[in-house]
Amino acid sequence: MLSNIGVPGLIIILVIALVIFGPSKLPEIGKSFGSSLKEFKNATKDIMSDDESDKKDKNDKSSN
């Protein structure tokens, strides 16, 4: 879905966001979006590492 947007679409979205939120709120919104994305990536990484450790524990127990 998002792969079909392209550069002109992103520019239009940014202009609309600038009109709606104004130039003073845009950096604040970008910062909060970036921190949310970072937190989501960290949580996803933790879940993946937990799954890998669970699989490793199961393999260790089954080989004994």
C-alpha positions as CSV (number, residue, x, y, z in Angstrom):
1,M,0.0,0.0,0.0
2,L,2.7,2.5,1.0
3,S,5.0,1.4,-1.8
4,N,2.7,3.1,-4.4
5,I,3.0,6.6,-2.9
6,G,6.3,7.8,-4.4
7,V,8.0,11.2,-4.0
8,P,5.2,13.4,-5.3
9,G,2.8,11.8,-2.9
10,L,5.1,12.2,0.1
11,I,5.5,15.9,-0.8
12,I,1.7,16.4,-0.9
13,I,1.3,14.6,2.4
14,L,4.0,16.8,4.0
15,V,2.4,20.0,2.7
16,I,-1.0,18.9,4.0
17,A,0.5,18.1,7.4
18,L,2.2,21.5,7.4
19,V,-1.1,23.3,6.7
20,I,-3.0,21.3,9.3
21,F,-0.5,21.3,12.2
22,G,1.5,24.5,11.4
23,P,5.3,24.9,11.3
24,S,5.6,25.0,15.1
25,K,4.0,21.6,15.8
26,L,5.6,19.7,13.0
27,P,9.0,19.1,14.7
28,E,7.3,18.0,17.8
29,I,5.1,15.5,15.9
30,G,8.2,14.2,14.0
31,K,10.1,13.7,17.3
32,S,7.2,11.8,18.9
33,F,6.7,9.7,15.8
34,G,10.4,8.9,15.7
35,S,10.5,7.9,19.3
36,S,7.4,5.7,18.9
37,L,9.0,4.0,15.9
38,K,12.2,3.4,17.8
39,E,10.3,1.9,20.7
40,F,8.3,-0.3,18.4
41,K,11.5,-1.6,16.7
42,N,13.1,-2.3,20.1
43,A,10.0,-4.2,21.3
44,T,10.0,-6.2,18.0
45,K,13.7,-7.0,18.4
46,D,13.1,-8.2,22.0
47,I,10.2,-10.5,20.9
48,M,12.3,-12.0,18.1
49,S,15.2,-12.6,20.5
50,D,12.8,-14.3,23.0
51,D,11.5,-16.5,20.3
52,E,15.0,-17.5,19.3
53,S,16.0,-18.3,22.8
54,D,12.9,-20.4,23.3
55,K,13.6,-22.4,20.2
56,K,17.2,-22.9,21.4
57,D,16.0,-24.1,24.8
58,K,13.6,-26.5,23.2
59,N,16.4,-27.9,21.0
60,D,18.7,-28.3,23.9
61,K,16.1,-30.1,26.0
62,S,15.1,-32.5,23.1
63,S,18.7,-33.5,22.4
64,N,19.3,-34.5,26.0
